[in-house]
Amino acid sequence: MLINDWNNQSQRYELHDGLGGEFILIADEHFNDIQVNISESTVQVPTNVYNREETVLRDILFTEELDKVFKLNYDADQTLTWQYFGSYTGFFRNYPGIKWSPDEKKALDLYDCRNRGWYIRAATSPKNMVILVDTSGSMLGLRNDIAKHTVQTLIKTLGDDDFFNVITFNDTTLYLEACFNDTLVQANSDNKNRVQQNLDNIRPQNIANIQNALEKAFELLEKFNTNDKGAGCNQAIMLITDGATDEYESVFAKYNADKHVRLFTYVIGREVDYSEKVRGMACKNKGYFTQIKTIADVQENVSKYIHVLSRPMVINKTHDTVWTNVYMDQAGLALMTTVAQPVFNNKNKTLDQGILLGVVGVDVPVFELLKLTPPYKLGVNGYSFAVTNNGYLLFHPDIRPLYGPDDSLKTNYNSVDLAEVELSDERDELRTAMVNRTTGSLTMEVKLHLSNLQRATTRSHSYYYTDLKDTPFSLGIVLVNDYGQFIIEPNLSLKEGLKSLTEKPITLAAARQWIYCRLGSEEAQVMSKLERIVQYVNATETDDEEYIKKCNPDLIKQVLFDANMTLAVEEYWEAQFDNKESNISNGIVLQFVGTHGGLTRSNYNKMSRTPTDFLEENSNTIQEDYYTRAVELGKGRFLYSVPIVSSDSDIEDNNTLVTASSVVMVQEAAVAVAGIQFRTALLEEIFNNVTESCNGEGCRSCSELDIDCYLLDNSGYVVMSESTSDIGRAFSKIDGIIAADLSKEPDDIYRRIFITDFQAMCENADPGGSSASFLLDPFFSVTAYFKWWTHYFVLSLVQFSFYDWWYSGANAQPITRTHTFSYNPCDKVYTFFDHKPGKQSSNKTSIVSCDGCENECEKSYSVQEIPDSNLLLLVVDATCEFDSNITMFEPRKKEYNETERCERLQKQRHRTRPETCHAYHPLENPEDCGSGCNIQPSLILTITLAVYLACKHLQLFQTQ
């Protein structure tokens, strides 16, 4: 065991054990820059386990030999991350070695591997569990607290393949959660949290009627044992009481003669006067008895039932490989899944005891799975996702596990259903097919949110899905029908491409999915992505097969092709910025082009004093907003955007940057997006010049005091306004009445898109006359000039044409089709605005009034689409002001009445059970039921074999 004695030496740390030995830790890129030791493992022992106990120390010593296996595995496959062994005694051996730190909010290290999902799933088969809690008068005070903590700990051991309920009993029996009366519910996060919240409602009183409680539990289990609901494997009753005066043999003879239901009993308190009968019930029903004297004893004693349920599998010598749901790795590698196997004592003389030594596991970060479906192969707005046998997401671009400014972890982040993100699958057609592990495809019109729930759109998706062999997962691939079906096939020499890549500075995609070459930890510390590509090209010339096999040749060819095709733009940019007489050039801050292969070229205007972090924040090209939205907008159109701000934000100056981008298409393939960044002051100057240069009859200028002018983007955000505080705000928060009228059918300029966020977190805290006549006639006159305004406005920016270079220098190859305060969980409804240029109404003039507002005036407005862009010009009567506090489009919590709430909690979506079940074995020794058996073997060879097999299984999965 290691003591936290640290000496900071740059990125190198020394950890000393109790004997003074040196343990070197070095930051490793592969482990998210965590300080690790790839030569040795470290051991963690939770606070509830005595770390000097003889058996614990003995097994820690014996398992030191695992370091050799861990190291060999990692040397053979450096995509591996954490490898570990969790012992039945409670210690946890982890490779590579790290400094183990408990949760910052906790003074004690309460991480017990035996209560983790990967351990329990590998050690046991799915189970139906009924928890009976004694709430009679004798359970007052500390006993009640211990009992509630026991229930809570039991519930935490349950996973998505388990079903459960909690029944309290004294002289009557009551379900702890009224919505769950007479049923078993899936042990997902929402259901478990709901039951645990009701524990505080327990009020001990009256006397205990254990017989009634047992009968209720057996009848409930029998009901679920005769249909296709529930776990369909182990059945268990967990009896929590302070004693019994009878063993209730007649109840067990009636309901459990064949011992198909196990009974686990927990006696609460220090007294043992009435514990023998409780022990007898457990021993005669293939369960286990334990006494819990203090709250500190709860965790250690609860975990004992797991090893009883593992006996049939151990006796059968079945090494089932299990995969866990997604979970957040506390060590810093983000979302993970684990592949795990149980480790048994194979000695024949103890076979009937079914002794579980522990569980070995290998962590698989979600980003490693995402590398199997890289962005450049899926194309713009394409994505991959995977679901479990329960229909929950393993990974998906819309899974959002964190919330709040402190990135707190949501309680239900790992039970997000596919139907809660793929909202258009209303009949569960896609979900059912994937849960059933079939192979196929389908097309759907979908609605989805963008930009972190700030925009929304609709599009047509093609879904392709299949099962992942030897796992409980199914994989889905999504391609966009309008533009996501084609790619350019690179065709140039590596040497020529390398010259283009290194001639001028470039930026390469930083996200982990963009793997040009996968190097070992030491190489990765010193080589940039660009240097890795250079080394690859050199390796192809020297036939360095060892290095070549570390790289992705398809992605490297793509980025070299992109470099060659975009090199010509560098000279064009320099010529633009050299034009000192161009007002537009002087206002440009940055020019850039991002490509399909993850390459970005850029040119920063040295005359500009406006800083920009654009490249640092948007290096992942086809995954970035500027790229995806430009492609969505279509060829020949300019996408304008500004940073979105909250309604209470105030921009003090006009140095906000506008980003304008446009897609470059070759035939039907989107190959790049080019763009510029410029100050809003430039946009305002162009706009004012255009509007003020109109001299015809009826012309109006936006500088006039009685009208307000806005440039709105296709999502209804203000790109330009006379008031800088409006820039970046949703127009619906400035004038909700006009926003509502703009989205009113049949001539809606904006279409409203309603999206329910099922992953939301909610907090638990002068009248005047009508002035319509003033602007009514002029507005109809102004409308005639809208086309002239907007046309000239676009031409002013188009003269700075930033993508003509592509067509003059590209040697495009034929396209090919691709195949491939306090917060609680809640549902929240969002209202979004979406305008599709060329597909919806492009102009509108109207008069609106505000019913119920203090100012009952009428307001005129006119709106016109600006050609070849995502912008609309909105001109509004400024002489009539409505109440500004309009919240009709604010996100709102979706409320459910009690009946609806219960229906949602009870709803069981289609799922499939795990393929294996180990609930019974005739050789099992029922006498080992809490009598204190001390046989505690440690077999290093058995553990070694299990670790090796788990890693091999992972490698086989990766080759699919």
Secondary structure, DSSP 8 states (H G I E B T S, - for coil): -EEEEEEEETTEEEEEETT--EEEEEEEGGGTTEEEBTT--EEE--TTS-TT-HHHHHHHHHGGGHHHHHHHHHHH-TT---EEEEETTS-EEEESB------TT-SS----GGGSHHHHHHH---EEEEEEEE-SGGG-THHHHHHHHHHHHHHHT--TT-EEEEEEESSSEEESSGGGTT--EE--HHHHHHHHHGGGG----S---HHHHHHHHHHHHHHHHTSS-S-SSEEEEEEEES--S---HHHHHHH-TT--SEEEEEEESS--TTHHHHHHHHHTTT-EEEEE-SGGGHHHHHTHHHHHHTHHHHHTT----EE---EEETTTTEEEEEEEEEEE---GGGGGG--EEEEEEEEEEHHHHHTTS-HHHH-TT-EEEEE-TTSBEEE-TT---EETTTTEE-TTGGG-BGGGTSTT-TT-HHHHHHHTT--EEEEEEEEEEETTTTEEEEEEEEEEEEE-TTSS-EEEEEEETTTSSEEE---S-HHHHHHHHHHS--EE--STT--SB---HHHHHH--HHHHHHHHHHHHHHT-HHHHTTB-HHHHHHHHHHHHHHTHHHHHHHHHHH-TT-HHHHHEEEEEEEETTSEEEEEE-TT------HHHH-TTGGGSHHHHHHHHH-TT-BEEE-----TT----SS--EEEEEEEEEETTEEEEEEEEEEEHHHHHHHHHHHHHT--STT---TTSTTEEEEEE-TTSBEEEESSGGGTTSBGGGT-HHHHHHHT-SSS-SSEEEEEEEEEEEEE--------HHHHHHHHHHHHHHHHHHHHHHHHHHHTS--SHHHHHH-----EEE-----EEEEEEEEEEEE--TTTS--EEEEEEE-TT-S---EEEEEEEE-TTBS-EEEEEETT----S---TTS-EE----HHHHHHHHH--------S------TT--TT-SSS--------HHHHHHHHHHHHHHHHHHHT-
